[in-house]
Amino acid sequence: MPPDFTIRTFTHQDYQNVAKLIEQLQNYEWQLHPSRALGNVIGNKHLAYLVKIVQQQNGQIYVAESNQEIIGFIVCFVEELEEGDLHIVENERRYGYISDLYVSSEIRSNGVGAALMAMAEKHFLDLELEVVRLSLLYNNEAAASFYQRVGYQPYELVYEKKLRMLM
């Protein structure tokens, strides 16, 4: 049976619980790509960075809560291309960006991720933005499948090449 949950705005009291979820997200991404730092190394610091970005860039952090436990979170904020960057049409130069989304593994497939996404999208609609973007690691097939189910389509692909191999 799906859990009852609510979506609400992040508060300072949620800090440690969200930092633990960030650690879990980082550890998962570390398994997908060696460029990702381990969660226990960056959890608290990364959350502090995200809180700062959200404050500076008209964003929000939302949490999903069930039985007084934080079971997921989403981080969203506004990105804006520089004034001289004209390669994107004008109405899409300022857009919503979802930097992080995580739902505890035992709760997934119960609508929590979709509800968090809907809350972020509402935030962006309230700001009269027309586009939301996000990124994910190329081999994160579960995330790609989820984002497509909630209406997102591939937009841009970034390639990398290591110029120096670490010894």
C-alpha angles and dihedrals in degrees: 000000000000115000122250107245141167131211117222142157117281116255131192089257088065093056101102094041093050091045088057090051089050088054090053091048092049093048090052092049091046087061089055099045133012092222091074118096119232114263098238089057097054111015100109096033093049092050090051088052092049092049089053093049091048090053093047098042105043094259143139141215113215126191132203112222130192124176090350091305125117106235100171147357143199130203119205134169142156121272122194129191117232116269095254095046100102103160091101122062113263099250091055099047089089110051145155117261127199106203101174138017125171135166122184109263095238091056100047122122092035099100097264095118092046091050091050090049091049090052092051090047090051089052090054093045089053086056089051094242119157102202138044121196134185137168136217139181111279094241097045092109095166091057093045091052092048094049091050091050090055093049107270122134131196110273111169134004122212121203126197136196124193108229095189125032114223112242 
